[in-house]
């Protein structure tokens, strides 16, 4: 670790010394790594460091190694840094405390509270109903906290698959009907009366669980930004259930999300109108993500019967509205 990086961490934590620990994961497409740092002489035994390094050559699993892709990622790390430095949440939608964030040329360091130490040491690939509901509760409280808040300094429209940021994937699509309808679907989602700030990448892998699985914290805010809350909900559900589970369990889980949202929102909010609008956006939000997958990785396992059925429903709705 470079001395200037060590100095930043030591100063931020008030520590006497540090030792680089294990790598937690590499960042997408070779843009750096996340690792744990062990500390001495302060009240924190460890912190987690996100070290971003922009590569000379871009690696993309779908082969889309272009400047558009690179610039999107560069901006995403700027957004994440701004998020951690300028926004805060509460215990109902816990995120790691940012202890320091600084740029060193093409390198960026974000020093974060170690969520393992804070009571969220478990990561899950499979989840039961209670654990899914814990994540939906987090998402609902996050959406409630930022309902009506302008996404200053963040992505104007959150989520990493937002149409405007994905022209190459749109061009690569072979489904001509969905390609033609993509702009209209995007417009409908962006025209919601009720808007919030989205996590933007609310997949199961970005949630850290307490030992009993009933409390969660979330990480990875590269694509945090404005929009319809249903985008986070559909992306999370699709990240932890297969097509058969989605078919059988989505209605009850949507009810759970809206129940938690109702508990969390301000009493002045017209909740029946909010719920009606966002429920009507469910199929549009799911179809919007399906559109991205078709252009990004046509063989992806999330391209399934459930997604195709919802997409057809949306296309039929658009056709009917056009013919009226």
Secondary structure, 3 states (H helix, E strand, C coil): CCHHHHHHHHHHHCCCEEEEEEEEEECHHHCEEEEEEEEECCCCCEEEEEEEECCCCCCCCCCCCCHHHHHHHHHHHHHHHHHHHHCCCCHHHEECCEEEEEEECCEEEEEEECCCCCCCCECCCCCCHHHHHHHHHHHHHHHHHCCCCCCCCCECCCCCCCHHHCHHHHHHCCCHHHHHHHHHHHHHHHCCCCCEEECCCCCHHHEEECCCCCCEEECCCCCCEEECCHHHHHHHHHHHCCHHHHHHHHHHHHHHHHHHHHHHCCCCCCHHHHHHHHHHCHHHHHHHHHHHHHHHCCCCCCCCHHHHHHHHHHHHHHHHHHHC
